[in-house]
Amino acid sequence: MRAIDLSDVIWRKSSYSNQDGGECLEVAAGLPSPSLVPVRDSKAPSRGTLLFEASAWAAFVRGVKR
């Protein structure tokens, strides 16, 4: 599997985050492949990133909104 360079992506923190360090996540934009969505823990970004296919991520978000 080829490594994906995430050094230039723009991380966006969840709108539910707060100054108290709430348990939230960050989603990145700006990958060369729009078919992947990087997600990481906003409290511990160095612990790694999960990559989801865009369709799977969209289905997850739709489910959460319901």
URLIN-V592489 format. One record per residue. BURIAL is # if it has 9 or more other C-alpha atoms within 8 Angstrom, else .. Layout:
BURIAL + BURIAL
//
This chain:
. + . + . + . + . + . + . + . + # + . + . + . + # + # + . + . + # + . + . + . + . + . + . + # + # + # + # + # + # + . + # + . + . + . + . + # + # + # + # + # + # + # + . + . + # + . + . + . + # + . + . + # + # + # + . + . + # + . + . + . + . + . + . + . + . + .
//
